[in-house]
Structures are given as structure tokens and as C-alpha cells.
Amino acid sequence: MERFAGQPLGANAKIVVLGTPKLGNFVVLTPLLRALKLNNSTCELWYRGSERTADLEQACPWIDHRLDPDTNFPEVTNWPVGIDLLINADAHNPASAELASRMAPRYVVGQALGVETGEHPLQQLALDPGWAQPDLLERYAGWLKSGSIRELHCRVCWLAADDAERVELPWREPEIAIPAVLIAVNGEREAKLWPLDHWLELLGLIEHRLGIQPSNVGLVGAAPSDTLQGSGHPGDSKGLVIEKALVQAGVQDLRGKLSLTELVGAFRGCELAICVDSGPLHLAAAAGCHTVAIFGTDAAGLGASPQRLWAPRQPSVALATSTLSCPLCQDERFLNPGCLLPEHGCLLGVNPTTVIDSAIQTTRQAGHQPA
């Protein structure tokens, strides 16, 4: 094995991409999957994701084969042999690095045992833990333009990233009626969550300024039982409390009632989405839905989530900024599950009025006039 440096893979190349079980991670990898197929037109592309994202993976036009997500080592019949390029996009899973070593591809991108780092900037970038740091573009001047995670995934594979912000997802029409507004309030990290009081105030503003009652607002996300069996992060329990209170306030509970492809279809058909930094945010952005994203970050992108890295760049997405700045999550490389301060200032600083103003601007662009 050796580090990939843009070498020609030849006809009928076998490419393996090791993804993660997270919804947002799959969405931001799709421009890479498309670019791999377009640049290697005769290749076979294998993808290892999860049952959580199986619906999208199965319908993805760039994935030729899905690998068994529950098997860490190539001991089952559906693993490919003679791999030309293996891309490990699951850097936080040590089993993926060992798996990459066992599969013994010709070339690797990302973490793999027994392979030297490589001296080229793009090879260094693939292993750099500081993708979310503010000096990334300065450190890789001439190799990166935006610092978007979609761009980075393409660049570390030596692919042009001019089209990386065009995220395309398969979709289906939902079999149920979809409300005018869809909201996603839960997330893996408690540090990402917008306070319940702010959500309740926002519901009142949606009714007063957009003329949309709470009964015409839908809550999306995993079914509560799925959430409880999820990552185990503190965000699960606090997020569930917020979700339960919003349902009690009259919001339609759509959690777990839509497949992922149907959820993309729902975002295509609704008037507005308001989401914290989470998987549904990336689905809404990819669907072209007019979306307000709540990252808990100030105008410079500093705050609870790595906005510089993860924020969708689609023109239909508005970022609701916080009036307060806090560097602590960035200092911790966003590995802290919850807020490190007694008061969650950066999320409290995202005022509901700011969010509704952004929503009105996006809905006006869509041709919907608020009341």
C-alpha cells in the first residue's frame, strides 16, 4: 500500500469508501462519490456506511455496491478483492484504519496502518485533525478555496472541487401530507441544541409573522426509541425533552414517520425549514429548501459548531448568527458533548427574532409573502 497521489487507476478500477454511520457525514460525502465516478467512468465503487443511511445509499446512483456495515474485517463474501483505491472517511473509528490495512489496497487516502504519511500538502491534509480550525485556508494556501468539508473530501482524493457544493440526493414523494414548515431540533452534541424557550418563542413568531400555526409545523428526526438507542451522547436526552415539549405545544410529530428519501422529498415540498446543526439540515439544504441554520456561531463563525467546515453553502440556506462569541468548543476541537460554561451563551445569543427575520427573507425569495 502507498499514499494516493493522483495516480491513474486504470480501467475497471475498484474503489472503496469507508463512511460513517452519521446522516450528515453521508450527505457531505456524496459530491466525492459523484466525482469519483465521473473521473473513473468504468470503476466499481463500494461504500461502507450504515443501516441508518441505507435508504439513501441504496438509491444513490454513484454507489455500485454496499458493504456490510456490521462487519469490520473482510471475512464475508461481499468484500471486494484487488482494491485499487481505499478512502477512509471514518477517521474517528480505529477499526476502519485496521480494516484498511487488512484489505491491502494499492493506494489509500486517510488513516491506514503501516503507510507513511506522505509529504504532499494534500496527503498531509488528509490526516490533519484541524479541518475546523480558523487557520486551515492559510495553512493550505493554493490548495483550498473555501474550507468546506465537501471541498476537503474531494481535494484529499486529488479531485477538483469546483462542483463540490452541488449536493444531489435521491428522493421520493412522502405518502403523508407535509406541513408548511419543518423543524429539526435534536443533535448528537448537547452543545448544539437551541434552548426550548427559544423554540417556543419562535413558534409564536411563525404564527404571528408568517401566518403559520403550530399545527402546520412539523418536527422531523429519528423516532424517539431510535434516538434513545443512538449515540449515548447527552444531546439525546436533552433533545428529547425539547422535542416532547414542542409536540405538546401543537407541532406535528413526524419523527420516524418518513424514510430518508421521503424526508428529502418533504423538504423539497415544504415552504421553510429551521434546523440546528444536524443531519436533517444537510438534507434540507440538498433539497433546495429555504432553510435557516442554527449553529450557535457569531458573524465570524465562532461558536458551538464548526460552521466554517460544515455549513451548507447553497444560496437557499441562511445562517442565524449569535450575538455572543465563545471559543471554548473550538479550543476543544468540538469534542465536548455539552457546553463548558454554566450558561449556554452562544446558543442563547441566537435570538428567535433573528431566526424569524432570516426565515422571512428566505420565504420572500421563494415567493411566499408573510402575513
N, C-alpha and C positions, 0 to 999 in steps of 0.2 A: 504494500500500500504506500501511496505517497500523496502529498497535498495537491489538490487540484489547482492548476494554474492556467485554466482555459484551454487545455489540450483538446484536440479533436477527438470525439468519442467514437466516430465511425458509424457505419450503417447498423441499424437494428440494435443500438446500444441499450443496455439495461440500466435504468436509473432508479434508485431507491431513495425516498424521502421519509425520514423518521419525524413525524409530527408529535404534537402533544394532545392530551385529552381535553383541552380547553377550546371552547367555541371560538372566541376571539382570535386565538392563535391560528386555527384553521383558516378563518376568513382572510387574515393578513398574509397567509402563505399562498393563497390562490393566484395572485399575479406571478409568483415564482413558478408555480405549476404550469401556468399558461406559457410563460416564457421558455421553460424547459422544452415543452412540446413544440413550440414554434421554431426553436433553434435546433432541435433534433427531431426532425419530422418523422423519422422512421423508428424512433425509440419506443421502448416499452417502459412506462412509468408506473412504479409500485409505490403505494403510500401506506404508511402505518399511522393510523390515527386512533380512534376510539369508537366504542358503540354510541357514545354521546353525540358524535358528529357523523354517524354512519349515514344518516338520511342525506346529508349534503355530499358526503364522499361518494356514495353510490350514484348520485345524479351528476357528479362533476365530469364534464367532458374531457378533462385532461388526465384523469386517473384511469389507467388501464386495468390495474389490479389492486385490490385492497389486501393488505397483510393482516394476519390475525393479531388484533391489538392486545390480546391477553397472553401472548407467548413472547418471552424475552429472548429466546435463542432459536436458531434455525434448526429445530428438530421436528418440524412438521412439514407436510408435503407442499404447502403453498408458498414456501420461501423460494425466491429465485436463486439461481446459481450463475456464476460468471458475471458478477455485477461490475459494470464499468465505472459508475459514479454513485457514491452514497453520500447523502446530505443529512447530517444530524442536526435537525432543527429543534431537538428536545434537550437543550443543553443542561437543564436542571435535573435530569434523570440519569444517574450514574449507570443504570442498566443499559441505556441507549449507547453509551460510549463502549461498554463491553460488547454489546451486540454488534456495533460497527466493526470492532476488531475481529470478532468471530466470523463475520460474513466475508471478510477479506476482499473488499473491492479493489479495483485498480487505483481509483482516486477517491479521496474523501474531502468533504467540507465540514467544518465544525469539529467537535470533540471526537477523538478516536485514540485508542490506546496504541502505544508503540510507533506513533507517527510524529516526526518533528514538526514544530510549529510552522516553519516557513518564514521567509524573510520579506516577501512582497507585502505591501500595505493591505491588500485585500485578504491575504492569508492571515495577517495579524488581526484585521477587523473581525474575521470570523470567530476568533477566540477572545475578543476584547469584552470584558464584563461591563464596560462603561458605555453601552449604547445609549443609555438615558441621560448621560451627563452633558452639561451645557457646552463643554468644550469639544464635543465629538467632531463637529464640522471643521473646527480649527485643526484638530489632530490629523484629520484625513482630508486636508485641503487638496482639491483637484480630483478626488475620488468619489466624493459625495456632494449632492446638491441640497437635499432637504433634511436628511437625518430621519426620515420616516421609516418605520420598521418594514414597510413594504419595499421601499427602495433598498434598504440594507440587505434583506433576504436575497434580492436579485444580485446585488453587487458582490456579495461574498461568493456567489456562484459564477462570477465573471460574466454576468449578463447585463445588457443595457437596461436602465431603469426608467426610460422616458415614459413608458406606459404603466408604470407600477401602481399609480393611484387609480387606475381603472379596475375596480374590483367587480367581477361578474360572478353571480351566484345563481344556481338553479332555483326555480320557484314553482309553486302550484297555487291555484286559487283556493282559499280556505272554504271549507264546507259550512262555515258558520258566518253570520253577519259580523262585520268588523266595525268597532266604534270609530268615531272621527279622530280621536287622539289615543295613542298608545304610549304607555309609560313603562320603563324598566327601572326598578329602584334598588335591586339587590346586587351584590357583588361578592367576589371572593374575599376581599380585604375590608374589614370594618372601616379602615381609614378612608375608603372611597365613598362611604354612604352619606347621602344628604339627609339632614335631620327630618324626622317625622313632622314636626311643626311647620317646617318649610313646605313640605309636600301638601299638607292640609291647607296652608295659606294659598299655595299655587292652585289647588282645585277651585277655591273661591275666585281667584283671579281669572282662571279659564272660563268659568261661568259668567263672571261679570264683564270681562273684556272681549272674550271670543264668542260668548253666547252658547257655550257648550256645557251642558250639565254633567255632573259626575257620572251619571248613568251612561253617558256617551263617551266615557274614558275607559280604556281597557288596560288592565295590569298584565304584563307578559313576563315570562320567565319559566324556570323549572317548576314542576309540581312540588308542593310543599314536602311530600315524602322523599322525592328525589333530592331536594335541597338538604334535608336532614342527613341523607346518606352521602352527601357530597364530600367536599374537601376537608371538612372539620375545622375550617377557619372560623374565628369569632364572628366574621361577617354573616355567616349563615344564620345564627340565632338572632342577632340584632336586625338583620334584613328581613327575617320572617316576621318579627314584631311590627316593622314598618308596613310590610305587605298586608298583614292581618288588619291593621288599623285602617288602611286605605280601602280595603274591601268593606269594612264596617261603615266607612263613610260614603258608600254607594258606588264605588268604582267596580266595573265588571271584572270578574276574576277569570282571566284567560290562561292562567298558569297551567302548563302541561296539557292544554287542550288543542294545541297546534303542533304539527311536526315542524322541523326547522325549515323545510322548503315551503310549507304553508305560512310560516311566520314571515319569511321573506315576501311572500305574496300579500300578506296582511299589511306589511309596511309599504308595499307598492300602492295599496289601495286606500290607506288612511290619509288624513289631511296633515297630521303632525305627529312627531314622536319626540318624547323628552326622556332622556336616558342618562344614568350615571355611567361611568367608565365600566363597561361590561360587554359580554358577547352580543346581546341584542342591539347595542349601539352600532356595532360594526355591520350587523345585518341591515339595520335601518339605513345607514349611510350607503351601503352597496345597492340597496333597493332604490336609491334616489329619493327617498322620503325626506321631506323638510324636517330637519332634526335639530333639537337643541341638546348639546352635550354638556354634562356637568362633571368636570374633572376636579373641582376644588382648587383651581390654579389661578394665579394672578395674571395680569396682562402680559407678563414675560414668560408665562408657562411654568412658574414655580408653585408647587403645592403638593396635594395629596397623591396624585397620579402622574406618571411620566407622560405628560401631554405632548411634549416635543417629539417623542418617539411614537406614541400610539394614536394620537388624534387623527381621525379621518380628514383627508384634505379635500373632499368633494365640496363643491360650492354650495350644495344644499345643506351643509352642516354648519351651524353656528355654535361657538364656544361661549358659554356663560362664565364670565370671569368673576373672581373673588376680589373683594376689597382688601383682604388681608393676605400677607405673604408669610410663608413659613418654609424654611429649608430642611426641616428635620427628616422628612420622608426621603428627600433626595440624598441627604447625608447617609441614610441607612440603605441606600440603593433600592428603596421601595420594598424592602423585605420585612418591614414591621407590619404585623397584621392590623394593629389598631393605631389610633392617634397616640402620640407620645406626650401630649400635653393634657392638663386637666380639662380644658375646654377645646373643642374641635373647631378652632378659629377659622381655618381655611375654608371648610365647608359651610360654617355658619355665615361666612362672608359672601357666599353666593346668594344674593337676595332674591326672593321669589319675584319681585318686580323686575329685576334684571332678566330673569328667565322668561317671564311673560312678554317683556319688550322684544326679546330675541325671537320668541315664538310668533309675535305679531308681524315682525319683519319678514320672517320666512313664509308665513301664510299669505302675506300680501304679495310676495314674489310668486306664490303659487296661484294667485288669482282669487283667494278666499278673503273676503273683507270681514274683519271682526265687527262685532256688534258695538 
